[in-house]
Amino acid sequence: MRLLQGDISLVQRAAMNRPAILVTGSTRGIGAALAEALVARGAMVIRHGRSAAPGVIGADLGEPAAAEMLWEQALAAAGGTIDVLVNNAGLFAPNPLEASDIGWLDGWEETLRVNLTSAAQLSRLAVRHWQARSALGRIVHIASRAAYRGDSPAHWHYAAAKGGMIAMHKTIARAYAADGILSFAVTPGFTDTGMAGDYIASRGGAGLLADIPLGRVATPEEIAAIGVFCALDAPPSMTGAVIDANGASFVR
Ligand SMILES: NC(=O)c1ccc[n+]([C@@H]2O[C@H](COP(=O)([O-])OP(=O)(O)OC[C@H]3O[C@@H](n4cnc5c(N)ncnc54)[C@H](OP(=O)(O)O)[C@@H]3O)[C@@H](O)[C@H]2O)c1
């Protein structure tokens, strides 16, 4: 039987050496839960947040040069090789139509840069890193239900960024599968983190939960479990997949 490059799973690689995984936005919320779950599986996790802290690389992804700086520092921290990139960092700041024209444009561009452009920059650097070494690699994109369903009137930019992330993910999956470079996406609905908390309260709390057949929002640990699966366990044939996690609030 011919062994295809993509048939060697990262689980097998983990048995040989610990996979190095960069998780952006891993100071709190879904990213922190994912980092902990990956460490529990034996991975070497490189953590990132807006500001540097012990064990955390600081890079404000709203700055154009930040993604490249983060990648270089993460590579150094990992000893020169990164096996998996998780694009998780995200911003969910309202951008009301009533804002000034320039204020609305600034809000749009900041969310697009943090939620999409920086993920594209990091994905490009990761793909080139693996191509230069003929190495296997995986990217996990933490997108959102908003990519498919849209979002509130103050969140055009958020939905557009997440929709763009899904289109980018599918493009990466199709382009590099033959090289063993795989791409997975997760589309959570409301998840119990700081990002969702204020929003849920502002939209009526329990009333909003009535739209979720499961009767509750997701926990960060549930989304992290899907992220771990994509980063370490998902079979190569799943590349290009988008995994929903929204309590059946949006089924498609
Ligand atoms: N919570 C939800 O309901 C929900 C639903 C669907 C999708 N998601 C997606 O899941 C991902 C994680 O969300 P979460 O709820 O865990 O968010 P969160 O609790 O607000 O945490 C956001 C993370 O992203 C980082 N981050 C934000 N802006 C940044 C910037 N400019 N530069 C660098 N890092 C930045 C934060 O770093 P600092 O701690 O340094 O600020 C933090 O680590 C996001 O992509 C989000 O869009 C969340």
The ligand as an ORCA input file, in Angstrom:
! r2SCAN-3c Opt
* xyz 0 1
  N     -17.621     33.804     22.285
  C     -18.453     33.580     21.267
  O     -19.695     33.625     21.417
  C     -17.913     33.261     19.908
  C     -18.803     32.792     18.926
  C     -18.318     32.490     17.658
  C     -16.987     32.645     17.367
  N     -16.133     33.105     18.328
  C     -14.731     33.279     17.935
  O     -13.883     32.554     18.802
  C     -12.640     33.227     18.929
  C     -12.331     33.420     20.407
  O     -13.399     34.147     20.990
  P     -13.563     34.295     22.589
  O     -15.021     34.375     22.842
  O     -12.748     33.303     23.293
  O     -12.965     35.779     22.760
  P     -12.388     36.539     24.046
  O     -12.704     35.824     25.305
  O     -12.831     37.952     23.897
  O     -10.795     36.445     23.786
  C     -10.284     37.024     22.607
  C      -8.824     36.645     22.462
  O      -8.348     37.296     21.266
  C      -7.290     38.182     21.618
  N      -7.345     39.414     20.864
  C      -8.406     40.245     20.709
  N      -8.046     41.318     19.990
  C      -6.720     41.176     19.701
  C      -5.765     41.958     19.017
  N      -6.052     43.155     18.482
  N      -4.512     41.496     18.911
  C      -4.168     40.319     19.470
  N      -5.019     39.531     20.139
  C      -6.284     39.958     20.263
  C      -7.459     38.469     23.099
  O      -6.201     38.849     23.657
  P      -6.108     39.802     24.973
  O      -6.535     38.960     26.145
  O      -4.694     40.215     25.039
  O      -7.057     40.938     24.709
  C      -7.978     37.135     23.629
  O      -6.917     36.243     23.852
  C     -12.787     34.562     18.179
  O     -12.210     34.462     16.906
  C     -14.290     34.717     18.064
  O     -14.664     35.507     16.947
  C     -16.563     33.395     19.593
*
